[in-house]
Amino acid sequence: MDAAHWLLGKVFTSKRNQLVTPCGQLSLDPLGPEWDCPLGSKDLDGEEGPWRGGSGLPPISCFPGSWYQDVGLDCKGSPEGAEARAWTAYYYSLLQSCLQQAGLPETQDRSQVPHTGCPGAEVTLCILGSPSTFLSVLLEGGVQSPGNMLLCLSPAWLTKVPAPGQLGEAALLVSKAVSFHPGGLTFLDDFVPPRRATYFLAGLGLGPGRGREAAELARNLTCPTGASAELARLLEDRLLMRQLLSQQGQVAIPATLAFTYKPPGLLRGGDASPGLRLVELSGKEGQETLVKEEVGAFLHSEALGDALQVVVKLSGWRWRGRQALSLHPRVELGAVVDTVLALLEKLEEEESVLVEAMCPPAQLPFPGSPSPSPEMAVRICAVVCRTQGDRPLLSKLHLVESDPNHFASQLVQTFIHFDVTEHRRDEENARLLAELVRARGLQLDGCFSYWDDCLVLTALLCQELGLPCSPPAAMWLAKQKSRTQLHLSRRHGPPWPAPSLHAVACCPLESEADVERAVHQVPLPGVMKLEFGAGAVGVRLVEDAPQCHEHFSRIARDLQGEADHPGIGLGWGNAMLLMEFVEGTEHDVDLVVFGGRLLAAFVSDNGPTRLPGFTETAACMPTGLAPEQEAQMVQAAFRCCLGCGLLDGVFNVELKLTGAGPRLIEINPRMGGFYLRDWILELYGVDLLLAAAMVACGLQPALPTHPHARGHLVGIMCLVSEHLQALSSTASRETLQALHDQGLLRLNLLEEALVPGEYEEPYCSVACAGSSPAEARLRLLGLCQGLGIDGPNYPVAHFLSHFK
């Protein structure tokens, strides 16, 4: 499955198949006198700055605020001339002014100590352009991908090098940048060796100067880019954009009169646009009579409605980002005509002079202020990911599924129907699937699964196709529960603490003779479970040898194959194991591991189960453990994964915290099930499915090292065997969904049908949020009492008692 990812809105991508998702910038700029610039002044005659294709020294501007000036803006090995250095300093000052006006701290210069990083492993989102234009994107990127959102203030801070094995394509290396972090913190950093850009966005203009350098840097890169010179030429032509929006998008535009000189092909001919009159000029001189007639007719036309003022300004890519315009009362025909004639002298081919209605700006209310709100202008800019050929790209999703009528078969790029239910043939199936992938010409960047039964098959397929993944042997080791415990029990270190400290005594069971032997090897009471099971189906506390034999016989009779209970691992067979029962509180630890390094961990607490069964009853996140105990659990889970060889992926580890420390229940070599993905996304803003897809593509997810929860969630499981009456009336699916939609509870539906059975899994999870565990717990208890979920046979208060 190809994968793609974005955080900012959202643009982390796979290497070949890329995601296009708009990232919106909203700018609310004060509409003040400086917008009314005299059109014959030096403002338009002078240079326009490097990002707009001009040259010369930057304007002498007095940015509000003060900051340290003696910072290391020079890039070692790539010296700049005096003019280029002046522009770099200008944009650094602009950045500091923007930060101070936003109430954010000054940039800290740490370029004297270069950052080494992990070349090729990190995500590097690079923006080359004006800080004021991209500040909102940069700040949000610093929150979602700390240290990986980089602003380059000069093209000299970037280098293009040929991409190995990719003829005609180049990699973009970042030697120096301003990095953005949570809280608006920024640092001026040098990178040795340089960081390789995984996404590049440049503020582009055409013509000489830095705009041309930026355009050249963006051309033919291996990484996705957000702009190109050719695209900028189209997007920055106001007249062309208005015509396209009006004709094709039926978007209302200001009433506009346009005088255009040798217009581009897209503007010639075509249907008339409502509210837009286009006048093609044969030349720039001798147009007085035509201009006067057209302007007079426009000022008296109904198209202007009740507008009292008109705006005169230039349109074309050269005038990109200019705020120079002239405002005139609608009744001043002579002034408008004179202004238009003055601007005609400045036109080049494919440029225009616009006369348009002045639209009243939005009056935004300011709470507590009796005075009228300041006038505001709104600018919205969309940034998308595109190919080198300037075409938007979508991430291609390919699905392998046993069910030919699976609902997702119509939602993906490629659907491969393949029976993968017999997992004792996984090696053969992996070879066949690899042949199918090659025969269809699919170019994949990664392959992953979140379904227990398919994890080993996925690893084998990745091995066949040369894709990133933990080794098949590691997945097999984690999949078979007794092998996991026995393997870790022999891992005495280094490193320390050794995984053997967390292993629990166990014995595999395939026959009655194995059961007899196991009761003499494993301390009783013990726990019997399926070797490859899931969802706690068939898990039971056994007190003595007769109970062991009885439960083994029952499972051997009732759960023989996949058809007896789909989705719990019976495609691997119905072998069992007996393991020691350890006392303690139960916890889940969900880990994101990349290259053997722990990127993030999320710990949740489980309530007491209904012995002798072990079906989950209640849960709480974040954990209520003390920080040192939480750290113990995270390290135990991480060490157990490493001990099994699980080096890349998202893993769910179930442990108990005992008087002797953490003890392992089992490792699920996929992301946590039930509600865990949704809860972690809600509380921490981290999507485990997205992280798994990125790791599968060999991309390191940008995750908070020490995640901080935004609140607390406490949940209870509903079972058909206990709640059939409530789930059919007071707590029906429709009722629960309505409460979920109102924000009164959080519903995770886990089963479709209300079918009771001896070997059941939870029907749904119902949770409540709160600013503290106590608040969430009390809300949930009251809700369960009102809905009929709480009862003598299902005491919710008892199940939540661990979370006090």
CORNORZI-V192097 format. One line per field, one symbol per residue. ss: DSSP state (H for helix, E for strand, L for the rest). psi: psi as a letter, one per 40 degrees, with the letter a starting at -180 (. if undefined). burial: b if it has 16 or more other C-alpha atoms within 10 Angstrom, else e. Layout:
# CORNORZI-V192097
ss->???
psi->???
burial->???
This chain:
# CORNORZI-V192097
ss->LLLLELLLLLLELLLLLLLLLLEEEEEEEELLHHHELLLLLHHHHLLLLHHHLLLLLLLLLLLLLLLLLLLLLLLLLLLLLHHHHHHHHHHHHHHHHHHHHLLLLLLEELLLLLELLLLLLLLLEEEELLHHHHHHHHHHHHHHLLLLEEEELLHHHEEEEELLLLLLLEEEEEEEEEEELHHHLEEEEEEEEEEELLEEEELLLLLLLHHHHHHHHHLLELLEELLLHHHHHHHLLHHHHHHHHHHHLLLLLLLEEEEEELLLHHHLLLLLELLEEEEEELLLLLLHHHHHHHHHHHHLLHHHLLLLEEEEEEELHHHLLLLLEEEEELLLHHHHHHHHHHHHLLLLLLEEEEEEELLLLELLLLLLLLLLLLLEEEEEEEELLELLLLLELLLLLEEEELLLLLHHHHLLLEEEELLLLLHHHHHHHHHHHHHHHHHLLLLLLLLLLLLHHHHHHHHHHHHHHLLLLLLHHHHHHHHLHHHHHHHHHLLLLLLLLLHHHHLLLEEEELLHHHHHHHLLLLLLLEEEEELLLLLLLLLEEELLHHHHHHHHHHHHHHLLLHHHLLLLLHHHLLLEEEEELLLLEEEEEEEEEELLEEEEEEEEEELLLLLLELLLLEEEELLLLLHHHHHHHHHHHHHHHHHHLLLLEEEEEEEEEELLEEEEEEEELLLLLLLHHHHHHHHHLLLHHHHHHHHHLLLLLLLLLLLLLLLEEEEEEELHHHHHHHHLLLLLHHHHHHHHHLLLLEEEELLLLLLLLLLLLLLEEEEEEELLHHHHHHHHHHHHHHHLLLELLELHHHHLHHHL
psi->hiiihideehfhiiddhihhhihhhhhhhhgadedghheeiedddaieideeeaaaiiigighiiiihdgigeihhegiiiddddddddddddddddddddefiiihhhfedgihdaghedihhhhhhahdddeddddddddddgheehhhheideeihhihhhegheiiihhhdiihiiiieehihhiihhiiihhehhhihiiiaiaddddddddehfidiiieiidddddddehdddddddddddefhhiihhhhhihgiiddehaiiihhehhhhhhdieifeddddddddddddeiedebeheiihhiihiddehehehihhiidegdddddddddddddeiiieiihhhihhhhiighihhehdiiiihiihhhhhhihiidefhiiihhhhhhidheehdedeeidhhhhhhedgeefddddddddddddddefhhieihiiehddeddddddddddefihiiiddddddddhddddddddeegeiiiihidddeiihihiheidddddddeedhhiiahhihdfiieehehihhdiddddddddddddddgdidddgieeeeeeifiiihihhhiiiiihhhihhhfehhdiihhiiiiiigieifhidiihhiieiidddddddddddddddddeegehahihhhiihideahhhdihhfiiiabeddddddddeehhdddddddddeehhihihdghhieaihhiiihhdddfdddeecdfidddddddddeedihhhhdidighiidgiiidihhiiiieiddddddddddddddeediideggddddedee.
burial->bbbbbbbbbbbbbbbbbbbbbebebebeeeeeeeebbebeeeebeebbbbbbbbbebbeeeeeeeeeeeeeebbbeeeebeeebbbbbbbbbbbbbbbbbeeeeebbebebeeebeeeeebbbbbbbbbbbbebbbbbbbbbbbbbbbbbbbbbbbbbbbeeeeeeeebbbbbbbbbbbbbbebbbbbbbbeebbbbbbbbbbbbbbebbbbbbbbbbbbbbbbbbbbbeebbbebbbbbebbeebbeeeeebbbbbbbbbbbeeebeeeeebbbbbbbebeebeeeeeebbebbbebbeeebbeebebbbbbbbbbbbbeeebbbbbebeebeebbebbbebbeebeebbbbbbbbbbeeeeeeeeeeeeeeeebbeeeeebbbbbbebebbebbbbbbbeeeeeeebeeeebbbebebbebeebbebbbebbeebeeeeeebbbbbbbebbbbbbbbbbbbbbebbbbbbebbbbbbbbbbbbbbbbebeeeeeebbbbbbbbbbbbeeeebbeebbeebbbbbbbbbbbbbbbbbbbbbeebeebbebbeebeeebebbeebebbbbbbbbbbbbbbbbebbbbbbbbbbbbbebbbbbbbbbbbeeeeebbbbbbbbbbbbeeeebeebbbbbbbbbbbbbbbbbbbbbbbbbeeeebbbbbbbbbbbbbbbbbbbebbbbbebbbbbbbbbbbbbbbbbeeeebebbbbbbbbbbbebbebbeeebebeebbeebeeebbbbbbbeeeeeeeeebbbbbbbbbbbeebeebbbbbbebbeebebbeeebebbebbebbe
